[in-house]
Amino acid sequence: MRITAVSDRQRAHLVRSERGYHAFVPPPLPPDIEFDLGLASALSAADRAVGELAGIGRTLPSAAFLVHSMMRREAVLSSRIEGSEATMSDLVLFELQPTASKRGSDVEEVLNYVTALGHVLDPERRLPLSLPLLRETHQVLLTGVRGGYATPGEFRRSQNWIGPPGCILDTASYVPPPPEVLWECLDAFEKHLHAEHTLPPLITIACLHYQFEAIHPFIDGNGRVGRLLVTLLLVEWGLLPAPLLDLSAYLEPRRDEYYARLLAVSTQGDWTGWIHFFLSVLENQAIDARNRAVALHSLRQDYRTRTTSARTSSLLPQLVDALFETPAMTINRASDVLGVTHRAATQNVIKLVDAGVLTEIHSPGRVRLFLAEEILRTLDGGGS
């Protein structure tokens, strides 16, 4: 790690390894935050936006149908920050017909993210909010996909580093704590998870996200686990009723600033800059998610109106609702959803095609695939 990039004050947190390189050991939370008018205003705006999104999530009749789609959106975009090229369309098609996707390996990574997010948010999960839960999450994320070499579910036993391709430990932008002090850092992190927090919840989450990324406890997959942790804390601490907020839609096009803000906390002690940035992410994405949820609710109402006339099947609204969970359909899925024969399912799917709700797409093999393109466009909003 280049110590010339580290301020004099922050050099107190550098350690020199036996091999001669410098690594950064973040001090325990909480930091000493200077609250000025600007930070108070940013916190108020983020609190208000998150609160309004929570209200939508608790009162909108169709909110339960939207949660699955919003989870998929976050999974796609969080994975894209790490280099995945999968889209929402790729994901929903892969779930129904794996051979239909041209980006199979990327989609498997995204699907692992969806599975991991569903696991940590399951009220019946085996583990409480803890380091073992994060290890379990990491195992789900990386098993069977790129990064599977990085001992899924295990904290690292070797040194990792962050920097441009080809850099070494001495020239890296950032070198996290050496393995010999890793557990000390993780123990302090876990204790703060369960401590009585003196800072407001959204700022505490900002601090915990930074701390996790600074510790970088896994060989690979730290970014995805760290962003998933934010979603988990928002729900676990009662700030949102469900994972309705997709941070990564804002972070993905601003990944350079995202990484720079995190790094500046370590190298310059710039907590204020990071917290301002994080609060702006929460505010923008809470507003976006609220608007997207309202738009999807309106679209659902429109579809239900179109499919509840006297001349249509009484089963169509049920099929419409299934599309807001997964915006793609096969005849077999329609048959399962409706509990009808293959022939009756085909008739109902074709009625949704005629109503403009579904579009049949070309697919390899004999399975007929249909996409709810308007739902996907509303979900994507430029993020796919």
Secondary structure as UniProt FT lines:
FT   HELIX           3..5
FT   TURN            8..9
FT   HELIX           10..13
FT   STRAND          14..16
FT   TURN            18..19
FT   STRAND          22..24
FT   HELIX           37..59
FT   TURN            61..62
FT   HELIX           63..81
FT   TURN            82..83
FT   HELIX           88..96
FT   HELIX           98..100
FT   HELIX           104..120
FT   TURN            123..124
FT   HELIX           131..142
FT   TURN            143..144
FT   TURN            146..149
FT   TURN            152..153
FT   TURN            165..166
FT   TURN            169..171
FT   HELIX           179..193
FT   HELIX           201..215
FT   HELIX           222..236
FT   TURN            237..238
FT   HELIX           248..251
FT   HELIX           252..254
FT   HELIX           255..268
FT   HELIX           271..306
FT   TURN            310..311
FT   TURN            314..315
FT   HELIX           316..325
FT   STRAND          328..329
FT   HELIX           331..338
FT   HELIX           342..354
FT   TURN            355..356
FT   STRAND          359..361
FT   STRAND          369..371
FT   HELIX           373..380
FT   TURN            381..382
//
